[in-house]
Amino acid sequence: MPKSRIRRKANYTPPTKAVPLSQRVSGRWVAPLMVTFFLIGLAWIVTFYIAGTVIPGTDLGNWNIVIGFALLGAGFVTATRWK
């Protein structure tokens, strides 16, 4: 019995999406803001641990930890916008 011919299919190439340049590049403000949040949050926590309540404005007790971690969290949220 003769063998049938094998049909050759072209390799699949997925369609390309044209992404506008404005969506691929983050704003120039994202990286400096992210680094600023990280540094201020870290400095806030370190200052609270080293100085305690000696510095005026840091007499918030353990809320200083919450403020420092909130600033660090804002840095991580801002980092998700960085491309």
Secondary structure, DSSP 8 states (H G I E B T S, - for coil): --------------------HHHHS--TTHHHHHHHHHHHHHHHHHHHHHHTTSSTT-TTTTHHHHHHHHHHHHHHHHHTT--
